Structure formats: structure tokens, C-alpha cells
């Protein structure tokens, strides 16, 4: 049961909750994790906009921050006694959900675990839902770990903005 667990991570608190749950499952099943970070066109575009005055190579910056995030997550898993490897996808060869489901099939994963805000209505329409698409297109079971009620309520409050640190945490897996 669930020996190979794919965990998409993006540095958000919701993503960290998904990682924590994946670690718990791997401890119970003596499984291993593959930690995946995807740099897609949207996160690249947001980084370019956020750092418009930056003269460096945005893609290299996003790659370095992605590798740093993956190494941090790997260290967290290993500290809990769970074997983990990392994968960084930055080829712009499809949407986040396409790259996650492709990784799940090619690795091959027994389970995908990811955090989700569980947005509804306008928030979901505006932000999109990678989690929903992963759930829809994955050929393996998917465990969605919801954000805590207080952080969900905070991110959905009208008139209150959500802070996104770019380029390291570009987008969360909705």
C-alpha cells in the first residue's frame, strides 16, 4: 500500500501541510516520497512582473529557489525517518496539473498528496484549481489536504489581500 508517494510542493503553508501528511503516511507504510516542484509559465510571468527591475535571469532564479525549497522539504522528510528524492520540472511543457500527473505516471507513484485551499466561487475561478485538475486527471489515488479553517477564512475574506512571495513560492496548488 502507498509505497511511492508523490508530493507537489510550492513553499506555501498549505503545501507544507500536504508534505506533513505525506510524511505521516510514508512512516506508516515504510514508503518513500518524491518531492516535486513545478515552474510553469504563470509563475515565470509573475516573477518577471514582480522583479521588473531585476536584470538577472529569472528562470535561473526560480530554479535555484525551487532547488532550495526541494532540499528543505527533503531534509524535513529525512529528519522524520522517511526516504525522499526530489524532482524539479521547469520545461514549460504543460500546466502544473499535467506535469504532476505525468510525473505520477512515469515515476510511478501509488499516491499523490497535496495541500489545497479548498476555494469556492470567485476565488476558485480567479486562482484556478490545480488540485481539482490533478484529482480529475490522475491515474492514481489523490489525497487533498485542506488548509486549516482559520487560514482559509483569512484568504477568502473580502477586501483582504493575499501576500505571495515571488519568485520562491510562486503559486500554491489550489
N, C-alpha and C positions, 0 to 999 in steps of 0.2 A: 504494500500500500504506500503510495506517495513517497517514493524514494528520491525522485528528481523533481525539485520544486523550483519553478521559475518565478523570480521576484523582480518586477519592474520597479525601479527607484528613480526619484527625481529630486530628492532632498527636502521635500515638504514634510510637515508633521504627519500628514495623512499617509504619505509613503512610508514614513518611519513606523507607523502603526502596522502597516502591512508587513514590513520586514520583521517586526517583533512577533507577529502571529506566525509567519513562515518559520521563524527560528523555533518557536514552541512546537510546531508540527514536526519539524525535522528532528528535534530532540526526542519526541515520542516515537517516531518511526525509524530513527537512525538513518535519516535521509541526508541528502546534500542539496545545497542551494546553488542556483545560477542567478547572480545579480545582474540585471540588465538596465542600462541607461541608454535612452534614445535621444539623439539630437535630430530634430526634424526641421522642416522649413520654417514652421511658425516660431519655434524657439530661436532659430537663427535670425529671423526677421526682427523679433522682439529685442534680441541682443544688439542688433545693428541700430535700432531706434534708440534704445536705452543708452548706448555708448556712441552716439553720433560723432562726438569729437575725438573719439579714440582712434589713433592712427594705426594700431596693430591689426593682426589677423584675427578676426572674430571667431572663425571656426577653430583655430588653434587654441584660443582662449576657452571656448566651450568644451573642446576635447580635454584640455588639461583639468578644467573644473569637473568634468564628468568622470575622469580617471580618479581624481581626488575623492569624489563622492563614493565611487565604487570601492575604493580601497578602505575608506572609513566604514562602509557597510560590511565589507568582508571582515574587517577587524572585529566589528560587533558580533558577527556570527561566530567567528573563531573563538572569541572570548567566552561565548556560551557553549563551546564544545561542538560546534556544527561546521562541517566542511563546506566551503563555498568557493566558487570561482566567479570570475567577472567577465562581462561582455559589454563593449561599447559599440553602438551602432550609429554611424554618422554619415551614411552614404546618401541620404535623402531619397532612398529607393522606395518610398511609400510612407503612408501615415504611421503614426505611433502604433495604432492597433494592428496594422498589417505587419509591422516589424516584430511586435510582440508575439503574434500568433505564428509567424514564420519561425521565430526563434524557438517557440514551444514545440513546433513540429520537427525542426531539424536537430534539436539537441538530443534526444526528445524528452520533454517534460511529462510528468504524471499529473501535475497540478500547477496552476498559475495562482499566485496570491498577490493581490494588490489593494492598496488603500483607495477609498473613494469618498468624496464629499457627500454623495447622495443628493446632489442638487436636483431641483424640480423647476418646472415652469421656465421663466425667462432666464434665470441663471444657467440652466442646462442648455437652453437654446444658444445663448451668447457664448458660453465657455465650451460647448460641445461635450461629448461624453466618450472619452477613450475607453473607460471601463465598460460602458454599455456595449460598445463595438467589440471589445475583446471578448466579453461574455457571449455575444451573438456569433462571432466567427471562430472562436477557439474550438479545437477538436478534442481538448482535454478539459476536465473539470476546472472551474474558476471559483476561487473564494474571494469575495469582495469584503474588505474590512472597512466599515464605516467610520467616519470621523466622530469624535465624541460630540454629544449633543450641544455642549456649550460652544465649541469651535464652529460647528455647523451653523448654529444660530447667529454667531457673530459674523460669519462670512455671508449670511443671507439677509442681514439687517439692511433695510432700505436706507440709502444715504450714507452708508459706511463703506469706505473703500477697502479693498484687499491689497496688502502690500506683497509684491512679488520681487524678490531679489534676483536680478539678472546679472550675468548670464548663468550663474551656477544652478539655480533651482528653476530655471525657465518656466516650466508648466507642471502642474500636477496631473496625475492620471485621474481624470474625472470619471 
